[in-house]
Amino acid sequence: MTGTPMTGTPMTGTPAGALVLSPEVVAERLAQVKDRIARAQRGPGPVTVIAVTKGWGPAAVAAAVGAGIQDIGENYAQDLLSKYSTAPAGVRWHFLGELQRNKLSRLAPCVYLWHGLDSEGEVLALARRRPAAAVLVEVMVAPGERRHGAAPEKVPALVANAVHAGLDVRGLMAVGPADAPAEEVRRCFGEVARLGRSLGLPELSMGMTADFELAVAEGATMVRLGTALFGQRTGPDAAGPGAVTLR
Ligand SMILES: *Cc1c(COP(=O)(O)O)cnc(C)c1O
């Protein structure tokens, strides 16, 4: 074969999402997101935007990094590992899913912050493979929505256990209730924020595309955004947080 494939020409048969994943488009959406964050914020602290690339390929990571995002979130160990291997250096990987014991050893050196620790078993498993790992404990604020997270009354003991096991507990993480009225979503985030403050934990990972402004108004220090940056997910991995499963 002679000649090189043309680049820059829209290809037929390209998945619908592929063409919108340019750094320019993501940068434009990021600017809008930052604007909305600034308007929702009540305190001065910085809010980190974590780009959630689940359901998207490595192009989403490249586009996010090109748009100036440094923090990338993934729900599945396998996806994180495969994107990690092709991503530019300097990306901070946030693991948002459930810990899978069999993947923990491979995952451990790649992850910057573990969101979603919710049991003593996970604490011990992680502390064994990654002493001093930075973690967030997940609080279940809306029982039934995502069957993940520790009940609020169990969180203080879990945090104490994690600290005792040597983990670096930075804060709390929560997924707001889906399809709930804004006041209810906000009440849930407020409860997580109060819990975090009472435990002296500085970081709060809360807020997704549908509710990040409410989370920021209640003091979120990190928001986890997929759709707002990349558009609607398509395909088998398109499911939302309710579909986070043990695999
Ligand atoms: C998918 C997911 C997100 C991002 O969801 P969007 O609604 O697309 O912003 C954030 N957090 C977790 C835990 C997720 O699973």
The ligand as a Tripos MOL2 file, in Angstrom:
@<TRIPOS>MOLECULE
LIG
   15    15     1     0     0
SMALL
NO_CHARGES

@<TRIPOS>ATOM
      1 C1        -20.7730    7.9970   35.5600 C.3       1 LIG1
      2 C2        -20.3650    8.6050   36.8310 C.ar      1 LIG1
      3 C3        -20.1600    9.9830   36.9320 C.ar      1 LIG1
      4 C4        -20.3830   10.9590   35.7750 C.3       1 LIG1
      5 O1        -21.7240   10.9740   35.4020 O.3       1 LIG1
      6 P1        -22.3350   12.1140   34.4620 P.3       1 LIG1
      7 O2        -23.7600   12.1570   34.8390 O.co2     1 LIG1
      8 O3        -22.1310   11.6580   33.0600 O.co2     1 LIG1
      9 O4        -21.6260   13.3710   34.7420 O.co2     1 LIG1
     10 C5        -19.7500   10.4740   38.1590 C.ar      1 LIG1
     11 N1        -19.5630    9.6710   39.2250 N.ar      1 LIG1
     12 C6        -19.7450    8.3430   39.1550 C.ar      1 LIG1
     13 C7        -19.5150    7.5070   40.3630 C.3       1 LIG1
     14 C8        -20.1660    7.7630   37.9650 C.ar      1 LIG1
     15 O5        -20.3690    6.4470   37.9130 O.3       1 LIG1
@<TRIPOS>BOND
     1     1     2 1
     2     2     3 ar
     3     2    14 ar
     4     3     4 1
     5     3    10 ar
     6     4     5 1
     7     5     6 1
     8     6     7 2
     9     6     8 1
    10     6     9 1
    11    10    11 ar
    12    11    12 ar
    13    12    13 1
    14    12    14 ar
    15    14    15 1
@<TRIPOS>SUBSTRUCTURE
     1 LIG1         1 GROUP 0 **** ****
